[in-house]
């Protein structure tokens, strides 16, 4: 067996795509390791779909490079694309076929050897919870099971990379939970990129996240990085006998204080310095009637808006 020579399953370097004077994607770079699930977020028109098309070899970049497991997708497209499984938002299903018939065709499209098709079908159906649906017509399956069939065709050839575009759109809550679990399971053996507008899904499913806006990456980091950005350096504090703002600003470690409402204040504090203990002690000493103190966590939606509005 030949030794694996690539470090990352995807290496995107300085990807840029222009349509005339319009720059759809501007100097985007990132890497993806095996066993990682990457969430790819962006508002409509941000350049997300254009980036996806360049990653899958369906669109040539104006500048920059994409390598799939060390293979340049421009110079060796057939070899590189064979390592990718893709489920677009509009599922490519032939609904008049049974699950087995459709997946057999998908295996042939992906050049799975005839002698290995049966095993490939069984493994894909097992991973996607479709073994008991083998002889069912796809058109008679629920929306959730049709999505499972779509994912099964993306992994039928055991690719290194699985790219799923909006994999939970249109599903009910139970189906969404099942598909998210399936994605996490797939991520144990493959590199996965999911495009989604459901922000909580990112924290539930992904290891890392990148947010694109106006063709540029405005955030790229781990889920812990995203959570840290949400936490920031803020405390939400409530007093029944609130002192003046000037007194609150004098507390050690506090940078700024904002009055919110109903005796609540937002404390901005210096990085790596949490003044919670000082606030509690001085509140007791001065009789301010402290009744609430907690980290002020920005919602995912607010974080997303803040990142994309300032890009």
Secondary structure, 3 states (H helix, E strand, C coil): CCCCCCCCCEEEEEEEEEECCEEEEEEEEEEECCCCEEEEECCCCCCHHHHHHHHCCCCCCCEEEEEECCEECCCCHHHHHCCEEEECCCCCCCCCCEHHHHHHHHHHHCCCCHHHHHHHHHHHHHHCCCHHHCCCEHHHCCHHHHHHHHHHHHHCCCCCEEEEECCCCCCCHHHHHHHHHHHHHHCCCCEEEEECCCHHHHHHHCCEEEEEECCEEEEEEEHHHHHHHHHCCEEEEEECCCCCHHHHHCCCCEEEEEECCCCEEEEEECCCCCCHHHHHHHHHHHCCCEEEEEECCCCHHHHHHHHHHCC
